[in-house]
Amino acid sequence: VPYRLLFPAILMFCCIGIYSINSLPTDVMFIAFFGLVGYMLIKFGFEPAPMLLGFVLGRLMEENLRRALIISRGSLETFIERPVSAGLLAVAVILLVIALLPSIRKGRDEVFVE
């Protein structure tokens, strides 16, 4: 199916579906607003997949973090006590450093270039 036909059909079905839930025109306005925000984020170079994962899984992760902190009475040591959780945290930190290292190096190289 050509994209020029598929895109309006998807928009129409999204609007019909969101309107059919509560029968509120403001819901359609919200979907248009968030669609515009998503379009702007893509134009500014943000990747949509990680943002969608963060939006969907963020609440679940926050609830489980809160639950773990309540069980441990607010102690953050509970995340590094067990070898599995400490290892996963270490892998996450290493991957974060590897992902940020090129931008740090590029910024440092720009400072020292005259």
Summary of the structure (lengths in Angstrom):
residues: 114
radius of gyration: 21.7
end to end distance: 53.1
largest distance: 61.7
contacts: 217
relative contact order: 0.04
helix: 85%
strand: 0%
